[in-house]
């Protein structure tokens, strides 16, 4: 499993170490090795990964009622899909049962979760136009028994046009969510990934959800479109879904080395207050690499900074609200 370090790892040192070449090495035990590796970034990442994979972190609370969240921002490249899949993985790795609904025609969330989204596969498109019940399009994610996905196929690209002529075009997803087809999955969370627009797909997500999570990239341009998004959320809340509210704002791609990132973070926190999560997501190569392997960063490199940040963000999001003990798998504590 790859690990994140402060710099590249030399091929010459990436193999096994020879005890005989170390001064004062003991014939048994290898305490010198332990001392050397204990303080290394690789060892620290490995220890963090072990804690994640074996459930050594505290349990996350189960919600009293199923929580339905949509991750939305009409600006592209702010980390919507990355936030969707990694928050879902962060919640599910602690025993919570999570469904991701991919409403982005690009299908990037489906790719990151390792599920099939070729043309013809049962998908969110058929659910929206009423050809399938939601449960018929659900796939289990191959690397996580608690994580499920309704994929997006290329057919979804034409859904915006087709929905215009359908009855209750803005509430098609909500009708599918309230049906009984996914009840047997006993889901704790449903997280909806939206396209980078404010069209009918995003509107369906907002009408079907009760909470909005807004990822904001720590750059100036990312702030410009938030005002329009907030106005749309207010309109939906006033006329179509009175339960809809912003439950969290997550700062993404935070680079502590730049003053701009600090300024954007400060401005967002001053404006939105406690709705902004304390955890921010740093820029991380591992987060970017993971989808190429059909994984979330928590599966790809659970000891990396990106994985730990999303675990913290998931924990923070889960603890907002009424709590009760979660079920856990295996021997996880």
Residue, then its C-alpha position, 0 to 999 in steps of 0.5 A: x500500500x502506498x504511503x505519503x512522505x515528505x519527499x520521494x523514497x529512493x529505490x535503493x532504500x525502499x527494500x528490506x534493510x540489512x541488519x548486519x550493516x547497522x552499527x550495534x545491531x543485535x542478532x535477535x529482535x532488531x531494536x536498532x531497526x525499530x528505533x530508526x524507523x519509529x521516527x520516520x514518516x513512513x512508519x508514522x503513516x503505516x501506524x495511522x493506516x493500521x489504526x484506520x484499517x483495524x478500527x482503532x478509532x472511536x465509533x461514529x454515532x448513528x443518526x436517529x433518522x437516515x440523513x440525506x446530504x447533497x454535496x453541491x457547488x456550481x463551480x467545477x474543480x472545488x472537490x465536490x466528487x472527491x468530498x462525496x466519495x471520501x466522506x462516504x468512505x470515512x463514514x462507512x469505514x466505522x460501520x455506518x452504512x452509506x449510499x452514494x448517488x452519482x448525479x454527475x454525467x461524468x461519472x467520476x464518483x462511480x469511478x472512485x468507488x470502483x463500480x461499473x458505470x458503462x453505458x447500459x448499466x442500471x444507473x441514476x438516469x433510469x431512476x430519474x426518468x422512472x424506468x427503475x426503482x432506486x434499489x434496482x440501480x444500487x451496486x455494492x462497492x467492491x472494497x467496502x461492505x458498508x458502502x453502496x453506489x448508484x452509478x452515473x452513465x453517459x445517458x445522464x448527459x441528456x437527462x436535463x433535456x428529458x426532465x423538462x417535459x416530465x411531470x414533477x421534474x424537480x422531485x423525481x429523485x425525492x420520489x425514488x428516495x421515499x419508495x421502499x426499494x432501498x429500505x432493506x439496505x438499512x442505510x444511515x447516510x445517503x450522499x448525492x454527488x451533483x454536477x458543476x451546474x445549477x440545472x435540473x440534476x442539482x435541483x433534484x438533489x436539493x429537493x431530495x436531500x435535507x442537508x447541503x454540504x458545500x466544498x469551497x476551494x481555498x482560492x479567491x475565484x471559489x468564493x465568487x459563485x457561492x452567493x448564487x448557490x446560497x440564493x438557489x438553496x434559499x429558493x429551494x428551501x422556501x418553495x420546494x423543500x422546507x427541510x433543506x439547510x446547509x449543514x456543513x461547509x468544507x474547506x478543500x485544497x488548503x495549502x498552509x504555505x500560502x497566505x491566500x489560503x489562510x485569507x480565504x479560510x478566515x473570510x469563509x469562517x467569519x461569514x458562515x461561522x460554526x457551519x464551517x467544519x473545523x477540519x480542512x482538506x489539504x492539497x494531497x497527491x494521494x487524494x488525486x491518485x486514488x480514483x485512478x485505482x478505483x479507490x477512495x483515498x481512505x482505501x488507497x492510502x489510509x495513513x496519508x494526510x488526505x485520508x486522515x483529514x477526510x476521516x476527521x471531517x466525517x467524524x465531525x459531520x457525524x457528531x453534529x446531531x442526535x447520537x446513538x451507538x453505531x454497529x461495528x463489523x468484526x472485532x473493530x472497537 
